[in-house]
Amino acid sequence: MAEKQDVVIIGAGAAGMMCAIEAAKRGRRVLVLDHGKAPGEKIRISGGGRCNFTNIHAGPKNFLSDNPHFCKSALARYRPQDFVALVERHGIAWHEKTLGQLFCDHSARNIVRMLLAEMKQAGAALRLETAISAVERIVSGFRVTTSTGTVETDSLVVASGGKSIPKMGATGLAYRIAEQFGLPVVETRPALVPLTLDQAHLEKLGVLAGVAADAEVRFGQAAFREAVLVTHRGLSGPAILQISSYWREGAEIVLKLMPEVNIAGILKAMRRTNGRQAPQTALAEILPRRLAHFFAEEARLTGRLLADLSDRAIEALATSIQAWTLKPAGSEGYRTAEVTLGGIDTRALDSKSMQARDVPGLYFIGECVDVTGWLGGYNFQWAWASGFAAGQAV
Ligand code: FDA
């Protein structure tokens, strides 16, 4: 005899645990299955161990999707302040770091513990180290065959995440289940990921590895103002991770270093007051020293005096720094990507409940859905909001 549940949730991550709490609070018999040894592993490592659990500014504009209006309903029904209230009820201290990003003061483990405590209190069960071998439709719902037995359920919620960081247990299971039931999947790709440069660029930029600078990074209409970091493989830092979700192979990105600084104006003023200094020395007042040297050298100005530079030469130097155009070779891929762009096509889902329109009882939530947030707590907010939405419906 197969075990019977009202709701089976595949994936004990952020979305799955939130859904389990809400469904169990409604009196549903809930079982969460996960092949991992521990629940919420991505929560544990997130935000450098402090979990950037939401963003107070989270709204539909902070998400990428082929169907941008889809996320509105769930985001409106479970807001950042709802999660903050939960965190506060559990006495977890938090702070705003920057740009509306909320972090735990101490440890991301507190968020995992909080979700587990809520699940326990609501009566949701968790079964770990359980591999899913098959999912099938039966008259009364779904049958899930696992390494620890067979479970039959009225509602099946797929919350198994995306493809990012396979070492942490990410699999493409959600996309396979979607395909099995005829739901379309928007092409997936690594997002919030460092970008790589080709060998020629790496040789040139090698001297800059480890240098960080404030920048506005632009690709098409998308622009992000945060730090950029040069690495041994290419470019990283929050502004690069943000733009990686928009960038496509073969295209260029434009970096405006020190976006608020009028570099040409400052250099011209320095030319008047201290024209006997080298251009790289003057630039080092504005930029990290290695970047100052790099741009002066690129412009072949290192042997000259500031006083000898024409307005045009100064303006060209400033442009090379504030419209620095680079063509990434690729990205570091799912190995280091924070999230997966694309996923279950939201046109096949109901935006209020996250239920598959053509497969009653089947739900998809969290990262596996084609809704991808910016860096900064937005992805967890989507996990909580979509988990909450399904939790009210299953
Ligand atoms: P999630 O990946 O959390 O959970 C899926 C669960 O399903 C896992 O427990 C997994 O083991 C299980 N599973 C997968 N395949 C399975 C299978 N075949 N059988 C059984 N179980 C299976 N976001 C944010 O907002 N703020 C932040 O600070 C960070 N920081 C961050 C750091 C790093 C290093 C990464 C990789 C990611 C982030 N993120 C983030 C993104 C955030 O972690 C992500 O968006 C959410 O965890 C997605 O939640 P889900 O519940 O959808 O999937």
Residues whose N, C-alpha, C, O or C-beta is under 5 A from the ligand:
A	BS01	FDA	I10 G11 A12 G13 A14 A15 G16 L33 D34 H35 G36 G40 K42 I45 S46 G47 C51 N52 T130 I132 A159 S160 G161 G162 I165 M168 G169 A170 T171 L173 A337 E338 I365 G366 E367 C368 G377 Y378 N379 F380 Q381 A383
